[in-house]
Amino acid sequence: MRVTVCQLTNDAGALEEEWAALGEHVRSELSDFVLLPEMPFYRWLAASADPQPAGWIEAVHAHEAWCRRLHQLDALTVAASRPVTDGDHNYNEGFVWESKPGELTAVHRKRYLPKEDGFWEASWYSPGPGSFLPAGTAQARVGFLICSELWFSRHARDYGKQGVQLLLSPRATLASTTDKWIAGGRVAAVASGAYSLSSNFAGDAGGAGTWGGAGWIIEPEEGDVLGVTSNEVPFLTLEIELGLADAAKSTYPRYILD
């Protein structure tokens, strides 16, 4: 199976060009599975501590429009998160889109929400219900740990027990924190016995600083980093063996009961 992670701009004006380049990469690399960053199709709303209902509605509509274009990547499966409104609550929802039958499926709503400078997520949307359940796709069994959820490693372990092969972490994190996020991805891979995949924003993050990029692919046995994106290489595609993730479940420390 060939998987792609990436780093994308959070500038709507530049996204069109990057989108075309990502599609060319996916086609040339014959990628099966593409992971995008956290809520990738609109400016980062949580930079402001003052939530604006009109901004949220615009973000929802922007993601709806871009999600109708996921087929342009020519991948079998695309995953990311998106803003959604359900009743009186807003959520950050992880989803997978599959080319056959060409439908998007909601999988998980982000549970753990920061509330600090540049990341006022708890002010903008509600925490999800706390259900960390896997989803089956045509390519693999997947589970979401969206950005901050990566630090709650018990969920990575639970995903491993549920047979997850790909642990998906779309994120929006800064360059100043990149090393610790990669460390978190390595721990999640070891805890779950699954490949840890993450994609992120890159470039100017406004008053918060600079987005960190560094989308990663981490293997499931020892947590070794197989590759990381950069400004020079913003898209990364590798061939992975899902059987390694299945086999890792029976090796240390995954076999230890709790």
C-alpha positions as CSV (number, residue, x, y, z in Angstrom):
1,M,0.0,0.0,0.0
2,R,1.3,3.5,-0.9
3,V,0.5,6.3,1.5
4,T,1.0,10.1,1.2
5,V,1.5,12.7,3.9
6,C,1.9,16.4,3.2
7,Q,2.4,19.9,4.4
8,L,0.1,22.6,2.9
9,T,-0.3,26.3,3.2
10,N,-3.0,27.8,5.4
11,D,-3.3,30.6,2.8
12,A,-6.4,30.2,0.7
13,G,-4.9,32.2,-2.1
14,A,-2.0,29.8,-2.5
15,L,-3.9,26.6,-1.8
16,E,-5.1,26.2,-5.4
17,E,-1.5,25.9,-6.7
18,E,-0.4,23.5,-4.0
19,W,-3.5,21.4,-4.5
20,A,-2.6,21.0,-8.2
21,A,1.0,20.0,-7.2
22,L,-0.3,17.5,-4.6
23,G,-2.5,15.9,-7.3
24,E,0.4,15.6,-9.6
25,H,2.5,14.0,-6.9
26,V,-0.2,11.5,-5.9
27,R,-0.7,10.5,-9.6
28,S,3.0,10.2,-10.3
29,E,3.6,8.2,-7.1
30,L,0.5,6.0,-7.6
31,S,-0.5,6.7,-4.0
32,D,-3.5,4.8,-2.6
33,F,-4.1,6.8,0.6
34,V,-3.6,10.6,1.2
35,L,-3.8,12.3,4.6
36,L,-4.4,16.1,4.7
37,P,-3.8,18.5,7.6
38,E,-6.4,19.4,10.3
39,M,-9.3,21.4,8.8
40,P,-7.2,22.2,5.7
41,F,-9.5,24.3,3.5
42,Y,-9.9,27.5,5.5
43,R,-7.8,29.9,7.5
44,W,-7.0,28.7,11.1
45,L,-10.1,30.0,13.0
46,A,-8.7,29.1,16.4
47,A,-6.0,31.8,16.1
48,S,-8.7,34.2,17.5
49,A,-10.0,34.0,21.1
50,D,-13.2,35.6,19.9
51,P,-15.3,33.0,18.0
52,Q,-17.3,34.5,15.1
53,P,-20.3,32.5,13.9
54,A,-20.0,34.0,10.4
55,G,-16.4,32.8,10.2
56,W,-17.4,29.3,11.3
57,I,-20.2,29.1,8.6
58,E,-17.7,30.2,6.0
59,A,-15.3,27.5,7.1
60,V,-18.0,24.9,6.9
61,H,-19.0,25.9,3.4
62,A,-15.4,26.1,2.2
63,H,-14.7,22.6,3.4
64,E,-17.9,21.3,1.8
65,A,-16.8,22.8,-1.5
66,W,-13.3,21.4,-1.3
67,C,-14.5,18.0,-0.2
68,R,-16.4,17.8,-3.4
69,R,-13.0,18.1,-5.1
70,L,-11.2,15.2,-3.3
71,H,-11.6,13.0,-6.4
72,Q,-9.1,15.4,-8.1
73,L,-6.3,13.8,-6.1
74,D,-6.9,10.5,-7.8
75,A,-6.3,8.5,-4.6
76,L,-8.4,5.6,-3.5
77,T,-8.8,7.1,0.0
78,V,-8.4,10.7,1.4
79,A,-8.6,11.5,5.1
80,A,-8.6,14.8,7.0
81,S,-10.7,16.7,9.5
82,R,-13.4,19.4,8.8
83,P,-15.6,21.8,10.7
84,V,-19.2,20.6,11.1
85,T,-22.3,21.9,12.9
86,D,-24.6,19.4,14.5
87,G,-27.7,20.9,16.2
88,D,-26.4,23.6,18.6
89,H,-22.8,22.4,18.6
90,N,-19.8,22.8,16.3
91,Y,-17.2,20.1,16.0
92,N,-13.9,19.2,14.4
93,E,-14.7,16.0,12.6
94,G,-12.2,13.4,11.2
95,F,-13.4,11.8,8.0
96,V,-12.4,9.5,5.2
97,W,-13.4,9.8,1.6
98,E,-13.2,6.8,-0.7
99,S,-13.2,6.9,-4.5
100,K,-15.5,3.9,-4.6
101,P,-18.4,4.7,-4.1
102,G,-17.2,8.4,-4.1
103,E,-18.6,9.1,-0.6
104,L,-17.3,10.8,2.5
105,T,-17.8,9.1,5.9
106,A,-17.6,10.8,9.3
107,V,-15.4,8.8,11.7
108,H,-14.4,10.8,14.8
109,R,-15.0,14.2,16.5
110,K,-12.0,15.7,18.2
111,R,-12.3,15.3,22.0
112,Y,-9.3,17.2,23.5
113,L,-9.3,20.9,22.7
114,P,-6.6,23.5,23.6
115,K,-7.5,26.9,24.9
116,E,-4.4,29.2,24.6
117,D,-2.8,31.8,22.4
118,G,-3.2,30.8,18.8
119,F,-5.2,27.7,19.6
120,W,-8.5,28.8,21.1
121,E,-10.2,25.6,19.9
122,A,-12.3,25.2,23.0
123,S,-13.8,28.6,22.3
124,W,-14.7,27.7,18.7
125,Y,-16.2,24.2,18.9
126,S,-17.3,21.6,21.3
127,P,-15.4,18.4,22.4
128,G,-16.5,15.2,20.7
129,P,-18.2,12.5,22.7
130,G,-14.9,10.6,23.5
131,S,-15.6,7.6,21.3
132,F,-12.3,6.5,19.7
133,L,-13.6,3.9,17.2
134,P,-11.8,2.6,14.1
135,A,-13.1,2.7,10.6
136,G,-12.7,0.2,7.9
137,T,-11.7,1.5,4.4
138,A,-11.0,-0.5,1.2
139,Q,-7.3,-0.2,2.0
140,A,-6.8,-0.4,5.7
141,R,-8.4,-0.2,9.2
142,V,-7.8,3.4,10.5
143,G,-8.2,5.4,13.6
144,F,-8.0,9.1,14.3
145,L,-6.0,11.0,16.9
146,I,-6.5,14.6,15.7
147,C,-3.6,16.8,16.8
148,S,-3.8,17.2,20.6
149,E,-5.4,13.8,20.9
150,L,-2.0,12.3,20.1
151,W,-0.9,13.1,23.7
152,F,-3.5,10.7,25.2
153,S,-1.7,7.5,24.4
154,R,-4.2,5.2,26.0
155,H,-6.3,5.8,23.0
156,A,-3.5,4.7,20.7
157,R,-3.2,1.5,22.7
158,D,-7.0,1.0,22.5
159,Y,-6.9,1.5,18.7
160,G,-4.2,-1.2,18.5
161,K,-6.4,-3.6,20.4
162,Q,-9.1,-2.9,17.8
163,G,-6.8,-3.8,15.0
164,V,-6.0,-0.4,13.6
165,Q,-3.3,-0.4,11.0
166,L,-3.1,3.3,10.3
167,L,-3.2,5.9,13.0
168,L,-4.2,9.3,11.5
169,S,-3.1,12.6,13.0
170,P,-4.1,15.6,10.9
171,R,-2.7,18.5,12.8
172,A,-2.0,22.3,13.0
173,T,1.2,22.8,15.0
174,L,4.0,25.3,15.0
175,A,7.7,24.9,14.0
176,S,8.8,25.6,17.5
177,T,7.1,22.4,18.7
178,T,8.0,20.0,15.8
179,D,10.5,17.8,17.7
180,K,8.0,17.0,20.5
181,W,5.2,16.2,18.0
182,I,7.4,13.7,16.2
183,A,8.2,12.2,19.5
184,G,4.5,11.9,20.2
185,G,3.9,10.2,16.8
186,R,6.6,7.7,17.6
187,V,5.1,6.8,21.0
188,A,1.6,6.5,19.4
189,A,3.0,4.1,16.8
190,V,4.7,1.9,19.5
191,A,1.7,2.0,21.7
192,S,-0.7,1.0,18.9
193,G,1.4,-1.2,16.7
194,A,0.1,0.9,13.8
195,Y,1.7,3.2,11.3
196,S,1.5,6.7,12.5
197,L,0.7,9.2,9.7
198,S,0.5,13.0,10.2
199,S,0.1,16.0,7.9
200,N,0.4,19.6,8.9
201,F,0.3,23.2,7.8
202,A,3.5,25.0,6.6
203,G,4.3,28.7,6.3
204,D,3.0,31.8,8.1
205,A,0.8,31.2,11.1
206,G,0.0,34.9,11.7
207,G,0.7,36.1,15.2
208,A,1.2,32.6,16.4
209,G,4.5,32.2,14.5
210,T,5.3,29.7,11.7
211,W,3.5,26.4,11.0
212,G,5.8,23.4,11.5
213,G,5.2,21.3,8.4
214,A,6.9,18.0,9.1
215,G,4.2,15.5,8.0
216,W,5.5,12.1,9.0
217,I,5.3,8.4,8.3
218,I,6.4,6.3,11.3
219,E,6.6,2.5,11.3
220,P,4.6,0.3,13.8
221,E,7.2,-2.0,15.4
222,E,9.9,0.3,16.9
223,G,8.5,3.7,16.1
224,D,11.2,4.5,13.6
225,V,10.6,7.6,11.5
226,L,10.5,6.5,7.8
227,G,10.2,10.0,6.4
228,V,9.2,13.6,7.1
229,T,8.1,16.3,4.8
230,S,10.0,19.6,4.5
231,N,9.8,22.9,2.6
232,E,11.9,21.3,-0.1
233,V,9.9,18.1,-0.1
234,P,6.3,19.0,0.9
235,F,4.7,15.7,-0.2
236,L,6.0,12.3,0.9
237,T,4.8,8.9,-0.5
238,L,6.1,5.6,0.8
239,E,5.2,2.0,0.3
240,I,4.2,0.4,3.6
241,E,3.3,-3.2,4.5
242,L,0.1,-3.4,6.5
243,G,1.1,-6.9,7.6
244,L,3.8,-5.4,9.8
245,A,1.2,-3.5,11.7
246,D,-0.8,-6.7,12.2
247,A,2.3,-8.6,13.3
248,A,3.4,-5.8,15.7
249,K,0.2,-6.3,17.8
250,S,1.7,-9.5,19.2
251,T,5.1,-8.1,20.1
252,Y,6.4,-6.0,23.0
253,P,4.9,-3.8,24.4
254,R,1.6,-4.4,22.7
255,Y,1.0,-8.0,24.0
256,I,1.0,-6.9,27.6
257,L,-2.5,-7.0,29.1
258,D,-3.9,-4.1,31.0
